[in-house]
Amino acid sequence: MGRLAGKVAFITGAARGQGRAEAVRLAAEGADVIVTDIAGPASGFVRYDASTQADLDETVRLVEAQGRRAVARKADVRNLSELEAAARDGLAELGRLDVVVANAGIVNCGRTWELDEEQWQDVIDTNLTGVWKTVKATVPTLIEQGQGGSIIITSSVAGLKGLPFLAHYASSKHGVVGLAKVLANELGEHDIRVNTVHPNGVRTGMTDGSMRELLEQAPLLGPIYMPALPYEMVEPEDIANIVVFLASDEGKYITGAQLPVDLGTLNR
């Protein structure tokens, strides 16, 4: 406990799921947090329930239950000015910034050649360009402080493997790996580390049954998704544990890495 005492973390997509688990886990280790979320529909092509302001408020309550402070702002990662305002407000109240968790993302599925143009663009804009905008809104502060930092980007098994029916999602998640590798090189001289985390399926409710329907029509593709370990999904807290490790001094010599939490899926 207390591995992040005195630190401040900025987390996107924090209203529920992985983002909430990360906020609570970082707080449990002593960090105050700036939490953002769109808190509403992100795309007309997303069929699972959208996050809400009530979800974001609950994240704040859970952080405060850990005895830490939380600054919450509604922000769409596709909107740079909203992210900059959230970072500015958080910095004004909490005094510093040490950790950035670029977690916000959306997912839907379909055959690559059947994806709608807007469907493709929504995923790329949120999952890839949104990460770049998160970085753009926060990195200048980390550099100016001159005390290093840690940036952790949520990628996916789909960021390292060609998972079928997820061309737009896989492209975005492969894209953030390239972004992280470039940033790790550029920011190394400032002692700012940049890494990606690659979960298998996480129990966050971001599913709607459409993938199962597609796989039933293409049985040869199903084994691509099979894990090596005897579990179907991981929990948000499992990802949060890795984020805390990368944010803490325990991960101080790790940068430009891709850490899988994938049940062995990438080894198949």
C-alpha positions as CSV (number, residue, x, y, z in Angstrom):
1,M,0.0,0.0,0.0
2,G,1.1,3.6,-0.6
3,R,3.2,2.9,-3.6
4,L,1.7,6.1,-5.2
5,A,1.5,8.4,-2.2
6,G,1.6,12.0,-3.2
7,K,1.0,11.3,-6.9
8,V,-1.8,12.4,-9.2
9,A,-3.2,10.4,-12.0
10,F,-5.3,11.5,-15.1
11,I,-7.6,8.7,-16.3
12,T,-9.9,8.7,-19.4
13,G,-12.9,6.5,-19.7
14,A,-13.1,6.3,-15.9
15,A,-16.9,6.2,-15.4
16,R,-17.0,2.4,-15.2
17,G,-15.2,-0.8,-16.1
18,Q,-11.4,-0.7,-16.4
19,G,-11.2,3.1,-16.0
20,R,-13.1,3.0,-12.7
21,A,-11.1,0.0,-11.4
22,E,-7.9,1.8,-12.3
23,A,-9.0,5.0,-10.5
24,V,-9.9,3.1,-7.3
25,R,-6.8,1.0,-7.4
26,L,-4.5,4.0,-7.9
27,A,-6.3,5.8,-5.1
28,A,-5.9,2.7,-2.8
29,E,-2.1,3.1,-3.4
30,G,-2.2,6.8,-2.4
31,A,-2.9,8.7,-5.6
32,D,-5.4,11.5,-6.1
33,V,-7.1,11.3,-9.5
34,I,-8.5,13.4,-12.3
35,V,-11.2,11.2,-13.9
36,T,-12.9,11.9,-17.2
37,D,-15.5,10.2,-19.3
38,I,-17.8,11.1,-22.1
39,A,-20.7,10.0,-19.8
40,G,-23.0,9.5,-22.7
41,P,-23.3,7.8,-26.1
42,A,-20.0,7.7,-28.0
43,S,-21.3,6.3,-31.4
44,G,-24.5,5.2,-33.0
45,F,-22.8,1.9,-33.9
46,V,-22.2,1.0,-30.3
47,R,-24.9,-1.4,-29.1
48,Y,-24.0,-1.8,-25.4
49,D,-25.3,0.7,-22.9
50,A,-23.4,4.0,-22.7
51,S,-21.8,5.3,-19.5
52,T,-23.6,8.0,-17.6
53,Q,-22.9,10.9,-15.3
54,A,-24.2,8.8,-12.4
55,D,-21.5,6.2,-13.3
56,L,-18.8,8.9,-13.2
57,D,-20.2,10.2,-9.9
58,E,-19.9,6.6,-8.5
59,T,-16.3,6.5,-9.5
60,V,-15.7,9.6,-7.5
61,R,-17.5,8.2,-4.5
62,L,-15.4,5.0,-4.6
63,V,-12.1,7.0,-4.9
64,E,-13.1,9.2,-1.9
65,A,-13.9,6.1,0.0
66,Q,-10.2,5.3,-0.3
67,G,-9.5,8.6,1.4
68,R,-8.2,10.3,-1.7
69,R,-9.4,13.3,-3.8
70,A,-11.0,13.1,-7.2
71,V,-11.6,15.8,-9.8
72,A,-14.2,14.6,-12.3
73,R,-15.0,16.2,-15.6
74,K,-17.2,15.1,-18.5
75,A,-14.9,15.0,-21.5
76,D,-14.9,13.3,-24.9
77,V,-11.4,12.2,-25.9
78,R,-12.1,13.3,-29.4
79,N,-12.4,16.9,-28.1
80,L,-8.9,18.3,-27.3
81,S,-10.3,21.4,-25.6
82,E,-12.4,19.3,-23.2
83,L,-9.3,17.2,-22.2
84,E,-7.2,20.3,-21.8
85,A,-9.8,21.8,-19.5
86,A,-10.0,18.7,-17.4
87,A,-6.3,18.6,-17.0
88,R,-6.1,22.3,-16.2
89,D,-8.9,22.0,-13.6
90,G,-7.3,18.9,-12.0
91,L,-3.9,20.5,-11.9
92,A,-5.3,23.6,-10.3
93,E,-7.0,21.6,-7.5
94,L,-4.5,18.7,-7.0
95,G,-1.3,20.6,-7.8
96,R,0.6,18.2,-10.0
97,L,0.5,15.3,-12.5
98,D,2.5,12.1,-12.5
99,V,0.5,9.3,-14.2
100,V,-1.6,9.4,-17.4
101,V,-3.9,6.4,-18.1
102,A,-5.3,6.6,-21.6
103,N,-8.1,4.1,-21.2
104,A,-11.1,5.4,-23.1
105,G,-12.3,3.3,-26.0
106,I,-15.2,1.9,-27.9
107,V,-15.8,-1.4,-29.8
108,N,-18.2,-2.9,-32.3
109,C,-17.7,-5.5,-34.9
110,G,-18.4,-6.5,-38.5
111,R,-16.8,-7.9,-41.6
112,T,-14.1,-5.5,-42.7
113,W,-15.6,-4.8,-46.2
114,E,-19.1,-4.3,-44.7
115,L,-18.1,-1.7,-42.0
116,D,-19.8,1.7,-42.5
117,E,-17.5,4.6,-43.1
118,E,-18.7,6.4,-40.0
119,Q,-18.4,3.2,-38.0
120,W,-14.8,2.9,-38.9
121,Q,-14.1,6.6,-38.2
122,D,-15.8,6.6,-34.8
123,V,-13.5,3.8,-33.5
124,I,-10.3,5.3,-35.0
125,D,-11.2,8.8,-33.7
126,T,-11.9,7.5,-30.1
127,N,-9.4,4.7,-29.7
128,L,-6.4,6.1,-31.5
129,T,-6.7,9.8,-32.1
130,G,-8.3,10.1,-28.6
131,V,-5.1,8.7,-27.1
132,W,-3.0,11.2,-29.0
133,K,-5.2,14.0,-27.8
134,T,-5.0,12.7,-24.2
135,V,-1.2,12.8,-24.5
136,K,-1.2,16.2,-26.1
137,A,-3.3,17.5,-23.2
138,T,-1.0,16.1,-20.5
139,V,2.6,15.6,-21.6
140,P,3.5,19.3,-21.5
141,T,2.8,19.3,-17.8
142,L,4.8,16.2,-17.2
143,I,7.8,17.7,-19.1
144,E,7.5,21.1,-17.4
145,Q,7.4,19.6,-13.9
146,G,10.8,17.9,-14.6
147,Q,10.0,14.9,-12.3
148,G,9.4,12.1,-14.8
149,G,6.1,10.3,-15.1
150,S,4.3,7.2,-16.4
151,I,1.9,7.0,-19.3
152,I,-0.1,3.8,-19.7
153,I,-2.2,3.2,-22.8
154,T,-4.9,0.6,-22.9
155,S,-4.5,-1.5,-26.1
156,S,-5.8,-5.0,-26.5
157,V,-4.9,-8.5,-27.7
158,A,-6.3,-7.0,-30.9
159,G,-3.3,-4.6,-30.8
160,L,-0.9,-7.5,-31.4
161,K,-3.0,-10.0,-33.3
162,G,-5.4,-9.9,-36.3
163,L,-8.6,-10.7,-34.5
164,P,-11.3,-11.2,-37.2
165,F,-14.4,-8.9,-37.4
166,L,-12.5,-6.1,-35.6
167,A,-10.6,-4.4,-38.4
168,H,-11.3,-0.9,-37.2
169,Y,-10.7,-1.8,-33.5
170,A,-7.5,-3.8,-34.3
171,S,-6.2,-1.0,-36.4
172,S,-6.7,1.5,-33.6
173,K,-5.2,-0.8,-31.0
174,H,-2.2,-1.6,-33.2
175,G,-1.9,2.1,-33.8
176,V,-1.6,3.0,-30.1
177,V,1.3,0.5,-29.9
178,G,3.2,2.5,-32.5
179,L,2.3,5.8,-30.8
180,A,3.5,4.5,-27.5
181,K,6.8,3.3,-28.9
182,V,7.5,6.7,-30.5
183,L,6.6,8.5,-27.3
184,A,8.8,6.1,-25.2
185,N,11.7,7.2,-27.4
186,E,10.8,10.9,-27.4
187,L,10.1,11.2,-23.7
188,G,12.9,9.0,-22.4
189,E,15.2,11.9,-21.8
190,H,12.5,13.4,-19.5
191,D,12.3,10.1,-17.5
192,I,8.7,9.7,-18.7
193,R,7.9,6.1,-19.4
194,V,5.2,5.0,-21.9
195,N,3.8,1.4,-22.1
196,T,0.8,-0.4,-23.5
197,V,-1.4,-3.0,-21.7
198,H,-3.0,-5.7,-23.8
199,P,-6.0,-7.4,-22.2
200,N,-8.0,-10.3,-23.5
201,G,-11.7,-9.9,-23.0
202,V,-12.5,-7.9,-19.8
203,R,-15.7,-8.2,-17.9
204,T,-16.9,-4.6,-18.5
205,G,-20.2,-5.0,-20.3
206,M,-18.9,-3.8,-23.6
207,T,-20.4,-6.7,-25.5
208,D,-23.7,-7.2,-27.3
209,G,-23.7,-10.7,-28.8
210,S,-23.0,-9.6,-32.4
211,M,-19.5,-11.1,-32.3
212,R,-20.9,-14.5,-31.3
213,E,-23.2,-14.4,-34.3
214,L,-20.4,-13.6,-36.7
215,L,-18.2,-16.4,-35.3
216,E,-21.0,-18.9,-35.6
217,Q,-21.0,-18.1,-39.3
218,A,-17.3,-18.6,-39.6
219,P,-16.3,-21.5,-37.3
220,L,-12.7,-21.7,-38.7
221,L,-12.0,-18.3,-37.1
222,G,-13.2,-19.1,-33.6
223,P,-9.9,-20.7,-32.4
224,I,-8.1,-17.4,-33.0
225,Y,-9.8,-16.1,-29.9
226,M,-9.0,-19.2,-27.7
227,P,-7.0,-18.6,-24.5
228,A,-4.4,-21.0,-23.1
229,L,-5.6,-20.6,-19.5
230,P,-9.0,-22.1,-18.4
231,Y,-10.8,-18.8,-18.1
232,E,-13.1,-16.9,-20.4
233,M,-12.5,-13.3,-19.3
234,V,-10.4,-11.2,-16.9
235,E,-11.7,-8.7,-14.4
236,P,-11.2,-4.9,-14.6
237,E,-9.2,-5.1,-11.3
238,D,-6.7,-7.5,-13.0
239,I,-5.9,-4.8,-15.5
240,A,-5.8,-2.1,-12.8
241,N,-3.1,-4.2,-11.0
242,I,-0.9,-4.0,-14.0
243,V,-1.5,-0.2,-14.4
244,V,-0.5,0.4,-10.7
245,F,2.7,-1.6,-11.3
246,L,3.6,0.4,-14.4
247,A,2.7,3.7,-12.6
248,S,4.9,2.9,-9.6
249,D,8.6,2.8,-9.0
250,E,8.4,-1.0,-9.4
251,G,8.1,-0.3,-13.2
252,K,10.6,2.5,-13.3
253,Y,12.9,0.7,-15.8
254,I,10.1,-0.4,-18.2
255,T,9.2,1.7,-21.2
256,G,8.2,1.0,-24.8
257,A,6.8,-2.4,-23.6
258,Q,3.6,-4.2,-24.5
259,L,2.3,-6.1,-21.4
260,P,-0.3,-8.8,-22.1
261,V,-3.0,-9.7,-19.6
262,D,-4.4,-12.1,-22.1
263,L,-4.9,-15.6,-20.6
264,G,-2.2,-16.8,-23.0
265,T,-4.2,-15.9,-26.1
266,L,-1.2,-14.3,-27.8
267,N,0.8,-17.5,-27.3
268,R,-1.7,-19.7,-29.2
